[in-house]
Amino acid sequence: NYGQNELVKLATIYMPFGKYKGTLLIVLPETYVVWFYGQGLPEGQIGKLLGLLYEIKLNGLEDLVRPLKNI
């Protein structure tokens, strides 16, 4: 189960590696998130957050998370 805490993390944690290192997770391009999902998500918190991000982007819900960047 995911809660508000995970949504805040998507809006405040930066991608720690790769092509988009230093980019807030919520603003990662959808194509990159879909590609990453297809390749297999990494272990740990970042993998769980990317999985949640995939579902959010797949359903067009980014606008619900973006305002949390200001928390």
Secondary structure, 3 states (H helix, E strand, C coil): CCCHHHHHHHHHCECCCCCCCCCEHHHCCHHHHHHHHHHCCCCHHHHHHHHHHHHHHHCCCHHHHHHHHHC
